[in-house]
């Protein structure tokens, strides 16, 4: 009980600092275009609300010309989008 009160007080003390938390980076037009590309089928788009591909790629700093290594690409959900966003070279 005492521990819960201490954590609640700490949380209340830190609440005014929440505006200092960094904002998510803006999604560039290149990333938005890669996510909305017509080559992505409806079965891939079903996961978009949960996986937030545009926000994820913006957070990672994906941009044209970047070299990307994808670990455990699995079914390739991000592969097409990353390829379209960074370009051929």
N, CA, C and O atoms as CSV, one atom per row, in Angstrom:
chain,resi,resn,atom,element,x,y,z
A,1,UNK,N,N,0.834,-1.186,0.000
A,1,UNK,CA,C,0.000,0.000,0.000
A,1,UNK,C,C,0.878,1.248,0.000
A,1,UNK,O,O,0.637,2.195,-0.749
A,2,UNK,N,N,1.886,1.229,0.845
A,2,UNK,CA,C,2.778,2.373,0.950
A,2,UNK,C,C,3.513,2.599,-0.376
A,2,UNK,O,O,3.700,3.734,-0.815
A,3,UNK,N,N,3.919,1.501,-0.996
A,3,UNK,CA,C,4.635,1.583,-2.274
A,3,UNK,C,C,3.737,2.206,-3.346
A,3,UNK,O,O,4.203,3.021,-4.142
A,4,UNK,N,N,2.465,1.833,-3.372
A,4,UNK,CA,C,1.530,2.376,-4.357
A,4,UNK,C,C,1.366,3.886,-4.170
A,4,UNK,O,O,1.282,4.630,-5.147
A,5,UNK,N,N,1.322,4.330,-2.926
A,5,UNK,CA,C,1.201,5.756,-2.639
A,5,UNK,C,C,2.454,6.502,-3.096
A,5,UNK,O,O,2.356,7.588,-3.667
A,6,UNK,N,N,3.612,5.932,-2.851
A,6,UNK,CA,C,4.868,6.554,-3.267
A,6,UNK,C,C,4.906,6.690,-4.791
A,6,UNK,O,O,5.261,7.749,-5.309
A,7,UNK,N,N,4.543,5.625,-5.510
A,7,UNK,CA,C,4.539,5.688,-6.967
A,7,UNK,C,C,3.513,6.688,-7.483
A,7,UNK,O,O,3.767,7.380,-8.469
A,8,UNK,N,N,2.379,6.772,-6.841
A,8,UNK,CA,C,1.361,7.740,-7.246
A,8,UNK,C,C,1.865,9.163,-7.049
A,8,UNK,O,O,1.627,10.024,-7.895
A,9,UNK,N,N,2.557,9.420,-5.945
A,9,UNK,CA,C,3.107,10.751,-5.694
A,9,UNK,C,C,4.209,11.099,-6.689
A,9,UNK,O,O,4.286,12.234,-7.161
A,10,UNK,N,N,5.051,10.137,-7.005
A,10,UNK,CA,C,6.104,10.367,-8.000
A,10,UNK,C,C,5.473,10.665,-9.358
A,10,UNK,O,O,5.894,11.589,-10.053
A,11,UNK,N,N,4.478,9.890,-9.728
A,11,UNK,CA,C,3.781,10.121,-10.994
A,11,UNK,C,C,3.138,11.496,-11.044
A,11,UNK,O,O,3.209,12.180,-12.065
A,12,UNK,N,N,2.519,11.901,-9.960
A,12,UNK,CA,C,1.892,13.221,-9.903
A,12,UNK,C,C,2.942,14.325,-9.988
A,12,UNK,O,O,2.694,15.372,-10.587
A,13,UNK,N,N,4.104,14.099,-9.394
A,13,UNK,CA,C,5.165,15.103,-9.450
A,13,UNK,C,C,5.741,15.224,-10.859
A,13,UNK,O,O,6.151,16.311,-11.265
A,14,UNK,N,N,5.776,14.141,-11.596
A,14,UNK,CA,C,6.331,14.155,-12.955
A,14,UNK,C,C,5.330,14.595,-14.016
A,14,UNK,O,O,5.724,14.895,-15.143
A,15,UNK,N,N,4.065,14.638,-13.683
A,15,UNK,CA,C,3.025,14.990,-14.646
A,15,UNK,C,C,3.261,16.330,-15.339
A,15,UNK,O,O,3.033,16.421,-16.545
A,16,UNK,N,N,3.702,17.367,-14.640
A,16,UNK,CA,C,3.943,18.644,-15.336
A,16,UNK,C,C,5.056,18.569,-16.380
A,16,UNK,O,O,5.154,19.456,-17.227
A,17,UNK,N,N,5.886,17.547,-16.341
A,17,UNK,CA,C,6.990,17.419,-17.290
A,17,UNK,C,C,6.566,16.773,-18.603
A,17,UNK,O,O,7.370,16.715,-19.534
A,18,UNK,N,N,5.338,16.288,-18.712
A,18,UNK,CA,C,4.919,15.588,-19.924
A,18,UNK,C,C,5.019,16.435,-21.190
A,18,UNK,O,O,5.273,15.860,-22.249
A,19,UNK,N,N,4.840,17.751,-21.167
A,19,UNK,CA,C,5.026,18.511,-22.411
A,19,UNK,C,C,6.468,18.489,-22.911
A,19,UNK,O,O,6.717,18.819,-24.070
A,20,UNK,N,N,7.412,18.110,-22.070
A,20,UNK,CA,C,8.814,18.074,-22.471
A,20,UNK,C,C,9.171,16.815,-23.242
A,20,UNK,O,O,10.273,16.713,-23.781
A,21,UNK,N,N,8.260,15.859,-23.303
A,21,UNK,CA,C,8.516,14.621,-24.016
A,21,UNK,C,C,8.582,14.925,-25.505
A,21,UNK,O,O,7.765,15.685,-26.025
A,22,UNK,N,N,9.546,14.337,-26.186
A,22,UNK,CA,C,9.746,14.606,-27.613
A,22,UNK,C,C,8.530,14.184,-28.427
A,22,UNK,O,O,7.920,13.148,-28.165
A,23,UNK,N,N,8.194,14.987,-29.396
A,23,UNK,CA,C,7.108,14.673,-30.316
A,23,UNK,C,C,7.622,13.695,-31.370
A,23,UNK,O,O,8.811,13.671,-31.687
A,24,UNK,N,N,6.726,12.909,-31.894
A,24,UNK,CA,C,7.093,11.985,-32.963
A,24,UNK,C,C,7.473,12.785,-34.203
A,24,UNK,O,O,6.856,13.811,-34.492
A,25,UNK,N,N,8.476,12.328,-34.933
A,25,UNK,CA,C,8.878,13.061,-36.140
A,25,UNK,C,C,7.765,13.034,-37.183
A,25,UNK,O,O,6.980,12.089,-37.253
A,26,UNK,N,N,7.717,14.078,-37.980
A,26,UNK,CA,C,6.699,14.168,-39.017
A,26,UNK,C,C,6.980,13.126,-40.102
A,26,UNK,O,O,8.132,12.826,-40.416
A,27,UNK,N,N,5.917,12.595,-40.653
A,27,UNK,CA,C,6.027,11.612,-41.728
A,27,UNK,C,C,6.263,12.360,-43.035
A,27,UNK,O,O,5.472,13.224,-43.413
A,28,UNK,N,N,7.352,12.026,-43.720
A,28,UNK,CA,C,7.674,12.711,-44.978
A,28,UNK,C,C,6.757,12.230,-46.098
A,28,UNK,O,O,6.102,11.194,-45.986
A,29,UNK,N,N,6.726,13.002,-47.173
A,29,UNK,CA,C,5.907,12.642,-48.327
A,29,UNK,C,C,6.384,11.340,-48.951
A,29,UNK,O,O,5.575,10.558,-49.449
A,30,UNK,N,N,7.692,11.101,-48.927
A,30,UNK,CA,C,8.261,9.864,-49.496
A,30,UNK,C,C,7.741,8.654,-48.726
A,30,UNK,O,O,7.346,7.654,-49.326
A,31,UNK,N,N,7.742,8.745,-47.398
A,31,UNK,CA,C,7.262,7.630,-46.578
A,31,UNK,C,C,5.768,7.425,-46.786
A,31,UNK,O,O,5.307,6.293,-46.934
A,32,UNK,N,N,5.015,8.512,-46.796
A,32,UNK,CA,C,3.569,8.402,-47.008
A,32,UNK,C,C,3.273,7.752,-48.356
A,32,UNK,O,O,2.356,6.939,-48.469
A,33,UNK,N,N,4.038,8.105,-49.363
A,33,UNK,CA,C,3.865,7.522,-50.692
A,33,UNK,C,C,4.208,6.032,-50.678
A,33,UNK,O,O,3.512,5.235,-51.307
A,34,UNK,N,N,5.257,5.652,-49.977
A,34,UNK,CA,C,5.654,4.243,-49.898
A,34,UNK,C,C,4.589,3.410,-49.192
A,34,UNK,O,O,4.317,2.278,-49.590
A,35,UNK,N,N,3.987,3.969,-48.147
A,35,UNK,CA,C,2.962,3.236,-47.391
A,35,UNK,C,C,1.680,3.097,-48.206
A,35,UNK,O,O,0.998,2.076,-48.121
A,36,UNK,N,N,1.353,4.108,-48.989
A,36,UNK,CA,C,0.109,4.064,-49.764
A,36,UNK,C,C,0.312,3.552,-51.187
A,36,UNK,O,O,-0.581,3.694,-52.023
A,37,UNK,N,N,1.456,2.966,-51.472
A,37,UNK,CA,C,1.754,2.469,-52.820
A,37,UNK,C,C,0.731,1.434,-53.264
A,37,UNK,O,O,0.304,0.596,-52.469
A,38,UNK,N,N,0.336,1.491,-54.532
A,38,UNK,CA,C,-0.667,0.541,-55.021
A,38,UNK,C,C,-0.172,-0.907,-55.050
A,38,UNK,O,O,-0.988,-1.824,-55.133
A,39,UNK,N,N,1.127,-1.132,-54.985
A,39,UNK,CA,C,1.667,-2.488,-54.994
A,39,UNK,C,C,1.425,-3.257,-53.706
A,39,UNK,O,O,1.603,-4.474,-53.662
A,40,UNK,N,N,1.019,-2.552,-52.660
A,40,UNK,CA,C,0.719,-3.223,-51.390
A,40,UNK,C,C,-0.721,-3.697,-51.411
A,40,UNK,O,O,-1.644,-2.906,-51.609
A,41,UNK,N,N,-0.907,-4.984,-51.206
A,41,UNK,CA,C,-2.244,-5.556,-51.264
A,41,UNK,C,C,-3.053,-5.307,-50.003
A,41,UNK,O,O,-2.513,-4.865,-48.988
A,42,UNK,N,N,-4.333,-5.586,-50.066
A,42,UNK,CA,C,-5.207,-5.378,-48.897
A,42,UNK,C,C,-4.803,-6.236,-47.702
A,42,UNK,O,O,-5.007,-5.837,-46.556
A,43,UNK,N,N,-4.233,-7.406,-47.962
A,43,UNK,CA,C,-3.807,-8.272,-46.852
A,43,UNK,C,C,-2.653,-7.639,-46.078
A,43,UNK,O,O,-2.488,-7.897,-44.885
A,44,UNK,N,N,-1.856,-6.813,-46.753
A,44,UNK,CA,C,-0.760,-6.113,-46.072
A,44,UNK,C,C,-1.281,-4.879,-45.334
A,44,UNK,O,O,-0.788,-4.534,-44.259
A,45,UNK,N,N,-2.257,-4.233,-45.907
A,45,UNK,CA,C,-2.795,-2.997,-45.315
A,45,UNK,C,C,-3.618,-3.249,-44.054
A,45,UNK,O,O,-3.809,-2.340,-43.247
A,46,UNK,N,N,-4.099,-4.463,-43.881
A,46,UNK,CA,C,-4.904,-4.798,-42.701
A,46,UNK,C,C,-4.110,-4.540,-41.421
A,46,UNK,O,O,-4.682,-4.131,-40.411
A,47,UNK,N,N,-2.810,-4.775,-41.456
A,47,UNK,CA,C,-1.969,-4.623,-40.260
A,47,UNK,C,C,-1.544,-3.178,-40.015
A,47,UNK,O,O,-0.999,-2.881,-38.952
A,48,UNK,N,N,-1.773,-2.277,-40.958
A,48,UNK,CA,C,-1.288,-0.897,-40.833
A,48,UNK,C,C,-1.755,-0.166,-39.569
A,48,UNK,O,O,-0.937,0.488,-38.922
A,49,UNK,N,N,-3.031,-0.249,-39.195
A,49,UNK,CA,C,-3.439,0.480,-37.979
A,49,UNK,C,C,-2.699,0.022,-36.723
A,49,UNK,O,O,-2.438,0.826,-35.828
A,50,UNK,N,N,-2.368,-1.239,-36.657
A,50,UNK,CA,C,-1.671,-1.768,-35.488
A,50,UNK,C,C,-0.164,-1.507,-35.563
A,50,UNK,O,O,0.451,-1.122,-34.568
A,51,UNK,N,N,0.431,-1.717,-36.746
A,51,UNK,CA,C,1.889,-1.634,-36.883
A,51,UNK,C,C,2.394,-0.225,-37.174
A,51,UNK,O,O,3.580,0.053,-36.997
A,52,UNK,N,N,1.508,0.668,-37.619
A,52,UNK,CA,C,1.853,2.071,-37.880
A,52,UNK,C,C,3.150,2.211,-38.689
A,52,UNK,O,O,4.138,2.747,-38.187
A,53,UNK,N,N,3.146,1.733,-39.935
A,53,UNK,CA,C,4.380,1.738,-40.713
A,53,UNK,C,C,4.937,3.130,-40.997
A,53,UNK,O,O,6.153,3.317,-40.952
A,54,UNK,N,N,4.095,4.098,-41.284
A,54,UNK,CA,C,4.596,5.443,-41.585
A,54,UNK,C,C,5.291,6.044,-40.367
A,54,UNK,O,O,6.381,6.605,-40.481
A,55,UNK,N,N,4.664,5.926,-39.214
A,55,UNK,CA,C,5.236,6.473,-37.993
A,55,UNK,C,C,6.522,5.742,-37.608
A,55,UNK,O,O,7.477,6.358,-37.134
A,56,UNK,N,N,6.538,4.426,-37.815
A,56,UNK,CA,C,7.715,3.625,-37.488
A,56,UNK,C,C,8.897,4.024,-38.364
A,56,UNK,O,O,10.013,4.190,-37.872
A,57,UNK,N,N,8.648,4.177,-39.667
A,57,UNK,CA,C,9.736,4.548,-40.573
A,57,UNK,C,C,10.210,5.981,-40.322
A,57,UNK,O,O,11.402,6.266,-40.438
A,58,UNK,N,N,9.285,6.883,-39.980
A,58,UNK,CA,C,9.689,8.260,-39.658
A,58,UNK,C,C,10.542,8.277,-38.398
A,58,UNK,O,O,11.543,8.990,-38.337
A,59,UNK,N,N,10.157,7.497,-37.391
A,59,UNK,CA,C,10.928,7.422,-36.152
A,59,UNK,C,C,12.328,6.882,-36.408
A,59,UNK,O,O,13.291,7.329,-35.787
A,60,UNK,N,N,12.444,5.916,-37.326
A,60,UNK,CA,C,13.735,5.316,-37.650
A,60,UNK,C,C,14.592,6.217,-38.537
A,60,UNK,O,O,15.766,5.928,-38.765
A,61,UNK,N,N,14.014,7.297,-39.033
A,61,UNK,CA,C,14.774,8.226,-39.863
A,61,UNK,C,C,14.975,7.752,-41.291
A,61,UNK,O,O,15.958,8.114,-41.938
A,62,UNK,N,N,14.046,6.943,-41.783
A,62,UNK,CA,C,14.147,6.438,-43.155
A,62,UNK,C,C,14.031,7.606,-44.127
A,62,UNK,O,O,13.137,8.445,-44.015
A,63,UNK,N,N,14.962,7.639,-45.088
A,63,UNK,CA,C,14.961,8.702,-46.100
A,63,UNK,C,C,15.624,8.170,-47.368
A,63,UNK,O,O,16.319,7.155,-47.324
A,64,UNK,N,N,15.417,8.840,-48.482
A,64,UNK,CA,C,16.020,8.383,-49.736
A,64,UNK,C,C,17.539,8.317,-49.631
A,64,UNK,O,O,18.180,9.179,-49.030
A,65,UNK,N,N,18.096,7.264,-50.238
A,65,UNK,CA,C,19.543,7.079,-50.259
A,65,UNK,C,C,20.111,6.329,-49.067
A,65,UNK,O,O,21.292,5.982,-49.069
A,66,UNK,N,N,19.309,6.073,-48.063
A,66,UNK,CA,C,19.770,5.389,-46.862
A,66,UNK,C,C,20.004,3.905,-47.151
A,66,UNK,O,O,19.262,3.299,-47.923
A,67,UNK,N,N,21.021,3.327,-46.541
A,67,UNK,CA,C,21.258,1.891,-46.640
A,67,UNK,C,C,20.627,1.236,-45.424
A,67,UNK,O,O,20.904,1.620,-44.288
A,68,UNK,N,N,19.779,0.245,-45.666
A,68,UNK,CA,C,19.019,-0.386,-44.587
A,68,UNK,C,C,19.287,-1.878,-44.577
A,68,UNK,O,O,19.294,-2.526,-45.624
A,69,UNK,N,N,19.504,-2.413,-43.397
A,69,UNK,CA,C,19.592,-3.859,-43.198
A,69,UNK,C,C,18.402,-4.296,-42.382
A,69,UNK,O,O,18.179,-3.777,-41.288
A,70,UNK,N,N,17.640,-5.228,-42.882
A,70,UNK,CA,C,16.421,-5.655,-42.197
A,70,UNK,C,C,16.667,-7.018,-41.553
A,70,UNK,O,O,16.914,-7.999,-42.255
A,71,UNK,N,N,16.603,-7.084,-40.239
A,71,UNK,CA,C,16.789,-8.332,-39.516
A,71,UNK,C,C,15.462,-9.069,-39.414
A,71,UNK,O,O,14.440,-8.481,-39.060
A,72,UNK,N,N,15.486,-10.341,-39.720
A,72,UNK,CA,C,14.288,-11.181,-39.658
A,72,UNK,C,C,13.105,-10.541,-40.379
A,72,UNK,O,O,12.099,-10.217,-39.747
A,73,UNK,N,N,13.213,-10.357,-41.681
A,73,UNK,CA,C,12.131,-9.697,-42.394
A,73,UNK,C,C,10.831,-10.484,-42.428
A,73,UNK,O,O,9.783,-9.919,-42.743
A,74,UNK,N,N,10.871,-11.753,-42.118
A,74,UNK,CA,C,9.633,-12.542,-42.059
A,74,UNK,C,C,8.915,-12.543,-43.392
A,74,UNK,O,O,9.478,-12.955,-44.406
A,75,UNK,N,N,7.684,-12.087,-43.394
A,75,UNK,CA,C,6.872,-12.070,-44.610
A,75,UNK,C,C,7.124,-10.876,-45.497
A,75,UNK,O,O,6.532,-10.777,-46.572
A,76,UNK,N,N,7.981,-9.970,-45.084
A,76,UNK,CA,C,8.314,-8.824,-45.915
A,76,UNK,C,C,7.375,-7.638,-45.771
A,76,UNK,O,O,7.290,-6.808,-46.676
A,77,UNK,N,N,6.674,-7.542,-44.656
A,77,UNK,CA,C,5.723,-6.441,-44.455
A,77,UNK,C,C,6.387,-5.084,-44.680
A,77,UNK,O,O,5.847,-4.250,-45.407
A,78,UNK,N,N,7.536,-4.853,-44.075
A,78,UNK,CA,C,8.219,-3.565,-44.222
A,78,UNK,C,C,9.127,-3.503,-45.451
A,78,UNK,O,O,9.488,-2.409,-45.886
A,79,UNK,N,N,9.498,-4.638,-46.012
A,79,UNK,CA,C,10.499,-4.680,-47.073
A,79,UNK,C,C,10.127,-3.815,-48.269
A,79,UNK,O,O,10.940,-3.004,-48.714
A,80,UNK,N,N,8.923,-3.970,-48.798
A,80,UNK,CA,C,8.490,-3.184,-49.956
A,80,UNK,C,C,8.454,-1.693,-49.634
A,80,UNK,O,O,8.885,-0.864,-50.436
A,81,UNK,N,N,7.942,-1.364,-48.465
A,81,UNK,CA,C,7.819,0.049,-48.089
A,81,UNK,C,C,9.207,0.679,-47.906
A,81,UNK,O,O,9.453,1.794,-48.365
A,82,UNK,N,N,10.096,-0.036,-47.240
A,82,UNK,CA,C,11.453,0.480,-47.042
A,82,UNK,C,C,12.155,0.670,-48.388
A,82,UNK,O,O,12.813,1.684,-48.618
A,83,UNK,N,N,12.007,-0.309,-49.262
A,83,UNK,CA,C,12.629,-0.235,-50.581
A,83,UNK,C,C,12.114,0.970,-51.361
A,83,UNK,O,O,12.892,1.680,-51.998
A,84,UNK,N,N,10.823,1.197,-51.311
A,84,UNK,CA,C,10.247,2.353,-52.023
A,84,UNK,C,C,10.690,3.667,-51.407
A,84,UNK,O,O,10.881,4.650,-52.122
A,85,UNK,N,N,10.856,3.699,-50.098
A,85,UNK,CA,C,11.223,4.947,-49.431
A,85,UNK,C,C,12.678,5.322,-49.639
A,85,UNK,O,O,12.983,6.503,-49.802
A,86,UNK,N,N,13.590,4.350,-49.640
A,86,UNK,CA,C,15.017,4.682,-49.776
A,86,UNK,C,C,15.451,4.786,-51.225
A,86,UNK,O,O,16.455,5.435,-51.516
A,87,UNK,N,N,14.729,4.170,-52.133
A,87,UNK,CA,C,15.067,4.259,-53.540
A,87,UNK,C,C,16.036,3.188,-53.990
A,87,UNK,O,O,16.467,2.358,-53.188
A,88,UNK,N,N,16.384,3.200,-55.274
A,88,UNK,CA,C,17.200,2.122,-55.842
A,88,UNK,C,C,18.647,2.107,-55.412
A,88,UNK,O,O,19.271,1.047,-55.450
A,89,UNK,N,N,19.209,3.220,-55.009
A,89,UNK,CA,C,20.640,3.238,-54.639
A,89,UNK,C,C,20.825,3.630,-53.202
A,89,UNK,O,O,21.956,3.697,-52.721
